[in-house]
């Protein structure tokens, strides 16, 4: 029987972006909606000639509030409105008359376009975001406004990484790494500790994806160093969400190194990183993050279990996948549900291969079939092919044992 590696699906890296915002703290949704009404009333009064205002600043601020509100909503309507507001601001802010206001608005426009691009399947919006950030950098020059320059380099790096994820080559990912490293020339731990940590995390994300496309582990090892640098500043008691997010990302990079090298110590480190993330990602407060980390934990445990003769780790992996499936549902999160069903099936299959019966193998086939149905409906051809291959191996082993 073929016992080649079974493919498992890992949750994505997570990120933060730096933007010029209207406020340091995120107010409640009601306050954001009230601010939108106020800005729109002010613009309406200006059009009627009742109140002279700095129209560019009001449009920019309106865009900021709309973009902040969009972070709390699923659709794209608010982000599209934010893009319109920033473009209105740019009709008032000319590069020659107000170069820094123009650059600030280009940066904010880029952030909105990137957020919209992340929710769409194509690359057009992400390309526009890259262009906007590069426009901003024409006036946000390092020698003139070093921290604004660094913030925009950071944001450019995120947009380039998003593009690189959707393209087959590595050029965009290499540009993303370079942009993050540029940002770190001004974002120093001693002066801007949290910004430094944020860029270290996003540098790690770009390096981790680049490393997935390379045959060695050099970029992945650099990603691990970047994440661990970020964790020098992110403390669980002070910034728990960032601390957990970076531990999850660290776990992903360690897991890939462990799988590629066949290194149980690296996989054990990945398990520890995911378990750290799960100290913060609790099901009652952050169910989707909790489920993602449970899935990733299951993958690391399964990787160890495949390399050990005992079945304890494989059994722990099965438990972690079942935990994730308490949150992921076929109705609400079909792709995530299907990927975890595939991962569960792979762990059950490994357990079944080491036994003599067929119960675990039959459960594995049923889980693969669930995943196949979702991948077919969603036209997820690359995921479908992986799942078919895994299922065919389990079916063949059942056939051998029932002959």
NORNORNOR-V483072 format. One record per pair of residues at least 12 apart in sequence whose C-alpha atoms are under 8 Angstrom apart, sorted by the first residue. I is the first residue (numbers start at 1). J is the second residue. If there is no record, write none. Layout:
BEGIN
I,J
I,J
END
This chain:
BEGIN
1,393
1,396
1,397
2,393
6,346
6,390
7,343
7,346
7,386
7,387
7,390
8,299
8,339
8,342
8,343
8,346
9,299
9,339
9,340
9,342
9,343
10,252
10,295
10,296
10,299
11,292
11,293
11,295
11,296
13,205
13,248
13,249
13,252
14,205
14,245
14,246
14,249
15,201
15,202
15,205
15,245
16,198
16,202
17,154
17,155
17,158
17,198
18,151
18,152
18,154
18,155
18,195
19,107
19,108
19,111
19,151
19,155
20,64
20,104
20,107
20,108
21,61
21,64
21,65
22,61
22,64
22,65
26,68
29,69
29,72
32,65
32,66
32,68
32,69
33,69
35,62
35,65
36,62
36,65
36,66
39,58
39,59
39,61
39,62
40,62
43,55
43,58
55,89
55,92
56,88
56,89
56,90
56,91
56,92
56,93
57,89
58,89
59,85
59,86
59,88
59,89
60,85
60,86
60,89
60,105
62,82
62,85
63,81
63,82
63,83
63,84
63,85
63,86
64,82
64,108
65,82
66,78
66,79
66,81
66,82
67,79
67,82
67,112
76,116
76,119
79,112
79,113
79,115
79,116
80,112
80,116
82,109
82,112
83,109
83,112
83,113
86,105
86,106
86,108
86,109
87,109
89,105
90,102
90,105
90,106
99,139
100,139
100,140
102,136
103,135
103,136
103,137
103,138
103,139
103,140
104,136
105,136
106,132
106,133
106,135
106,136
107,132
107,133
107,136
107,152
109,129
109,132
110,128
110,129
110,130
110,131
110,132
110,133
111,129
111,155
112,129
113,125
113,126
113,128
113,129
114,126
114,129
114,159
118,162
123,163
123,166
126,159
126,160
126,162
126,163
127,163
129,156
129,159
130,156
130,159
130,160
133,152
133,153
133,155
133,156
134,156
136,152
137,149
137,152
137,153
140,152
146,186
147,186
147,187
149,183
150,182
150,183
150,184
150,185
150,186
150,187
151,183
152,183
153,179
153,180
153,182
153,183
154,179
154,180
154,182
154,183
154,199
156,176
156,179
157,175
157,176
157,177
157,178
157,179
157,180
157,202
157,203
158,176
158,202
158,206
159,176
160,172
160,173
160,175
160,176
161,173
161,176
161,206
165,209
170,210
170,213
173,206
173,207
173,209
173,210
174,206
174,210
176,203
176,206
177,203
177,206
177,207
180,199
180,200
180,202
180,203
181,203
183,199
184,196
184,199
184,200
193,233
194,233
194,234
196,230
197,229
197,230
197,231
197,232
197,233
197,234
198,230
200,226
200,227
200,229
200,230
201,226
201,227
201,230
201,246
203,223
203,226
204,222
204,223
204,224
204,225
204,226
204,227
205,223
205,249
206,223
207,219
207,220
207,222
207,223
208,220
208,223
208,253
212,256
217,257
217,260
220,253
220,254
220,256
220,257
221,253
221,257
223,250
223,253
224,250
224,253
224,254
227,246
227,247
227,249
227,250
228,250
230,246
231,243
231,246
231,247
240,280
241,280
241,281
243,277
244,276
244,277
244,278
244,279
244,280
244,281
245,277
247,273
247,274
247,276
247,277
248,273
248,274
248,277
248,293
250,270
250,273
251,269
251,270
251,271
251,272
251,273
251,274
251,296
252,270
252,296
253,270
254,266
254,267
254,269
254,270
255,267
255,270
255,300
259,303
262,307
264,304
264,307
267,300
267,301
267,303
267,304
268,300
268,301
268,304
270,297
270,300
271,297
271,300
271,301
274,293
274,294
274,296
274,297
275,297
277,293
278,290
278,293
278,294
281,293
287,327
288,327
288,328
290,324
291,323
291,324
291,325
291,326
291,327
291,328
292,324
294,320
294,321
294,323
294,324
295,320
295,321
295,324
295,340
297,317
297,320
298,316
298,317
298,318
298,319
298,320
298,321
299,317
299,343
300,317
301,313
301,314
301,316
301,317
302,314
302,317
302,347
306,350
311,351
314,347
314,348
314,350
314,351
315,347
315,351
317,344
317,347
318,344
318,347
318,348
321,340
321,341
321,343
321,344
322,344
324,340
325,337
325,340
325,341
334,374
335,374
335,375
337,371
338,370
338,371
338,372
338,374
338,375
339,371
341,367
341,368
341,370
341,371
342,367
342,368
342,371
342,387
344,364
344,367
345,363
345,364
345,365
345,366
345,367
345,368
346,364
346,390
348,360
348,361
348,363
348,364
349,361
349,364
349,394
353,397
356,401
357,401
358,398
358,401
361,394
361,395
361,397
361,398
362,394
362,395
362,398
364,391
364,394
365,391
365,394
365,395
368,387
368,388
368,390
368,391
369,391
371,384
371,387
372,384
372,387
372,388
END
